[in-house]
Amino acid sequence: MSSSSSSSSSSSSVPAADTAAPDTPEKSRIPKVPFWAQILLGLVLGVVLGWAARNWDVAWLGTTLTKIGEIFVQLLKLAVAPLVFFAITISITNLRNVHNAARLATRTLLWFMATSLIAVAIGLFIGLLTNPGSGTGLSAEDAAKPDTTGSWLDFLTGIIPTDIITPFTELKVLQIVFMAVVVGIAALKLGAKAEPILTLGESALALLQKALWWIIRLAPIGTIGLIGTAIKDYGWDLIGSYATFTADIYIGCALVLFGVYPLLLGTVAKVNPVQFFKGAWPAIQLAFVSRSSVGTMPLTQKVVERLGVPKEYASFAVPFGSTTKMDGCASIYPAIAAIFVGEFFHVDMGVKEYLLIVFVSVIGSAATAGLTGATVMLTLTLSTLGLPLEGVGLLLAIDPILDMMRTATNVAGQAVIPVLVSAKEKILDREAFATARSFSVEEADDTPAEPRKAAGREPVTAS
């Protein structure tokens, strides 16, 4: 008894500062640089180093920047195929935890189409207003057909794979999506028999997302390489030749990003748009740098959940949005680019052609498949309109600079739609939305995943 008391007394006599010491590691004294600041610093360094490599003809610096950018993009693409497959498969099975799941899915797709329609209309308006293909100073020698083209036949027949290996080795995202949808629906039909496979799938998805978080942490370094390479290869002179076209793309995307989306959030979802951007900004800025909707997908889903969207619905809406919802790449860009190519080759277009642009943008947006670049979507648009595919060669030179803003707009839209639908279905956690804030990549990465519950989970109810 006295021993216990003595021990207790001895324990209580330890100074408070000593007992608190383990909870306050020394590294906390060094302030962490916010992720957005790291990205901004990477942008500045990339511009400076790219300019130096171009103007001072520093070969080793240019090569280093190129390799850094290439490695970062390769790392992102490495996880794309299995990530898309498992994310979409699990997202479909998670819908069984949501009442009126069919209505949620339908409304999501309808909002995807509605915002695409608005975006392509803005693109057409800006293109017709500014005549981006006139007075560029470019010549026909600058035009060339791309190595990869798209057609409606390829788009339709290319959805169904000939085997289960090629889509993963050749990164055919639409075919991966098709197989994931089939497996997800089959798992729903099997019920309890599919539970072991789904548990394995969720474990694989968690592993992939963890690895992708590590890659995302490298984004500031990747930014230096990607931006530096763009400045080194193209410089300001080339940007000047495409000044109107570049401005059109950035203005069109900005109108959708900071005009249309906030308007929909305020009027339809009845939420504060500023609060949305505060919570979604980490994903938007990563999209701007990485130029990959799929590569940004784990971060997009994280911000959507923090904005109050139920996890079961977010895990469906975000993966599908990352592969099919492309307001920047599939709506604004092909609309303005088609006008650019038509004007450059002196091909007159009328109401019929403009309606075809709208149709291709709204229906064919999945052709972009969430990967870097929108060449397939552009060639699909040009071939539908009967415009020269050589026009694509004119725009490939400036594409990386345009793709940053396009992808940022894509990802913002992929986050907006789940918030809109959740608000309309009265399943949005408005308190979580109101308190959502920007967060560091480390903080998001360290958030533990929820264990799978095969039974007894309280379903989310859409009213």
Helices and strands as residue ranges (DSSP letters): H 2-12, H 16-20, G 21-23, G 26-29, H 35-55, H 59-78, H 80-94, G 95-97, E 98-99, H 101-130, G 140-142, H 152-157, H 166-169, H 173-190, G 191-194, H 195-217, H 219-241, H 243-255, I 256-260, H 261-267, H 273-290, H 293-306, H 311-324, H 327-327, I 328-332, H 333-344, H 351-363, G 365-368, H 375-385, H 391-396, H 399-424, H 430-435, H 441-445, E 460-461
